[in-house]
């Protein structure tokens, strides 16, 4: 059995020399902002060499292209008047969309 980690998005990417650090964030179950929206909180960090990061970005771009081709998502430039929640899931906007995608 493998461990799995859910994340609502990436909070920050830091490059120091040849090392890339990716901070994974998720929406807090208990902390709220002034508008009563869940606050994004740091959960875990991925640390990898810059060449592995470049390979990961390439792989993610290919995965995104496949999702776009399949019609699962549309790029923002394809539908500039729609909010991101409508682009991801037309007619079924998530209640707590990640602030990383606003």
TABELGI-V837421 format. One record per helix or strand. SS is the DSSP state (H for helix, E for strand). FROM is the first residue (numbers start at 1). TO is the last residue. If there is no record, write none. Layout:
ss: {SS/SS}
from: {FROM/FROM}
to: {TO/TO}
//
This chain:
ss: {E/E/E/H/H/H/H}
from: {9/19/38/50/76/84/99}
to: {16/32/49/70/78/88/101}
//
